[in-house]
């Protein structure tokens, strides 16, 4: 965590990630309305398409950024003492990075 990433910058990340997730959800709804997906094979084929993979990666990138800012703000406001605060921020960051790796691994596996 860098000290300058507070206030307006965090607010913009929170709003931009929410807007990005909304755009991806609209894209996914339109995509599924035009081409319904039924069954595992169809889902895998959809996720292996470039637009499907980019849509999913965009959604999860925005989701993880949104989660980081929200959880970070809660921990900065309510976790005391500072040592506990840093430890909890480390746990949250590690967990979110693990989730990002897992999503990336799933999308790479879908390409095979």
ZAKOL-332646 format. One line per field, with one value per residue (C-alpha): residue number from 0; residue in three letters; x, y, z. Coordinates in Angstrom, 3 decimals. Layout:
resi: c(NUM,...)
resn: c(ALA,...)
xx: c(X,...)
yy: c(Y,...)
zz: c(Z,...)
//
This chain:
resi: c(0,1,2,3,4,5,6,7,8,9,10,11,12,13,14,15,16,17,18,19,20,21,22,23,24,25,26,27,28,29,30,31,32,33,34,35,36,37,38,39,40,41,42,43,44,45,46,47,48,49,50,51,52,53,54,55,56,57,58,59,60,61,62,63,64,65,66,67,68,69,70,71,72,73,74,75,76,77,78,79,80,81,82,83,84,85,86,87,88,89,90,91,92,93,94,95,96,97,98,99,100,101,102,103,104,105,106,107,108,109,110,111)
resn: c(UNK,UNK,UNK,UNK,UNK,UNK,UNK,UNK,UNK,UNK,UNK,UNK,UNK,UNK,UNK,UNK,UNK,UNK,UNK,UNK,UNK,UNK,UNK,UNK,UNK,UNK,UNK,UNK,UNK,UNK,UNK,UNK,UNK,UNK,UNK,UNK,UNK,UNK,UNK,UNK,UNK,UNK,UNK,UNK,UNK,UNK,UNK,UNK,UNK,UNK,UNK,UNK,UNK,UNK,UNK,UNK,UNK,UNK,UNK,UNK,UNK,UNK,UNK,UNK,UNK,UNK,UNK,UNK,UNK,UNK,UNK,UNK,UNK,UNK,UNK,UNK,UNK,UNK,UNK,UNK,UNK,UNK,UNK,UNK,UNK,UNK,UNK,UNK,UNK,UNK,UNK,UNK,UNK,UNK,UNK,UNK,UNK,UNK,UNK,UNK,UNK,UNK,UNK,UNK,UNK,UNK,UNK,UNK,UNK,UNK,UNK,UNK)
xx: c(0.000,1.382,0.271,-0.729,-3.350,-6.202,-9.049,-9.808,-7.597,-9.269,-12.683,-11.934,-10.737,-13.920,-16.195,-14.298,-14.250,-17.991,-18.652,-16.376,-18.219,-21.540,-20.299,-19.092,-22.408,-24.315,-21.949,-22.439,-26.228,-26.298,-23.921,-26.021,-29.258,-27.905,-26.201,-27.524,-24.969,-26.103,-23.831,-20.166,-18.866,-20.745,-19.491,-15.915,-16.255,-17.670,-14.887,-12.214,-13.392,-11.344,-14.309,-15.483,-12.036,-11.479,-14.915,-14.285,-10.795,-12.107,-14.864,-12.590,-9.923,-12.522,-13.981,-10.610,-9.707,-13.104,-12.646,-9.149,-10.207,-13.271,-11.544,-8.491,-10.654,-12.507,-9.249,-7.658,-10.693,-11.358,-8.309,-6.154,-3.244,-1.189,0.657,-2.621,-3.749,-0.637,-0.968,-4.617,-3.840,-1.160,-3.610,-6.213,-3.631,-2.344,-5.866,-6.804,-3.593,-4.340,-7.837,-6.372,-3.973,-6.790,-8.964,-6.027,-5.295,-8.952,-8.954,-5.689,-7.072,-10.203,-8.015,-6.729)
yy: c(0.000,3.377,6.312,8.480,6.001,7.369,9.785,10.733,8.071,5.262,6.781,6.762,3.146,2.138,3.959,2.928,-0.725,-0.637,0.927,-1.654,-4.523,-3.053,-2.881,-6.476,-7.683,-5.898,-7.469,-10.938,-10.588,-9.498,-12.290,-14.927,-13.528,-13.815,-17.175,-19.121,-21.372,-24.785,-27.393,-27.542,-27.963,-24.864,-22.849,-23.927,-23.064,-19.649,-18.940,-19.991,-17.427,-14.226,-11.985,-14.336,-14.599,-10.837,-10.208,-12.574,-11.221,-7.655,-8.499,-10.256,-7.551,-4.910,-7.103,-7.669,-3.959,-3.088,-5.633,-4.375,-0.748,-1.631,-4.078,-1.844,1.109,-0.961,-2.281,1.174,2.557,-0.214,-2.457,-1.402,-1.521,-0.679,-4.023,-5.925,-3.583,-4.327,-8.067,-8.089,-5.996,-8.534,-11.413,-9.647,-8.772,-12.352,-13.727,-11.388,-12.187,-15.901,-15.353,-13.455,-16.325,-18.848,-16.935,-16.608,-20.336,-21.179,-18.946,-20.435,-23.949,-23.006,-22.105,-25.696)
zz: c(0.000,-0.896,1.246,-1.741,-2.952,-0.903,-1.328,-4.887,-6.520,-4.567,-5.296,-9.039,-8.955,-7.110,-9.578,-12.701,-11.663,-10.934,-14.347,-15.985,-14.308,-15.448,-19.043,-18.934,-17.449,-20.245,-22.793,-21.266,-21.169,-24.812,-25.788,-24.024,-25.430,-28.965,-28.479,-25.476,-23.794,-22.535,-20.989,-20.069,-23.623,-24.786,-21.786,-22.475,-26.151,-25.223,-22.712,-25.224,-27.771,-27.648,-26.815,-24.070,-22.497,-22.688,-21.193,-18.298,-17.668,-17.763,-15.329,-12.863,-13.128,-12.279,-9.529,-7.872,-8.072,-6.584,-3.810,-2.994,-2.617,-0.557,1.776,2.091,3.119,5.719,7.178,7.217,9.049,11.564,12.061,15.014,15.940,12.808,12.955,12.726,9.973,7.877,8.482,7.432,4.338,3.437,3.849,1.693,-0.983,-1.034,-1.312,-4.147,-6.033,-5.581,-6.980,-9.952,-10.616,-10.360,-12.849,-15.235,-14.921,-15.674,-18.764,-20.019,-19.502,-21.453,-24.435,-24.694)
//
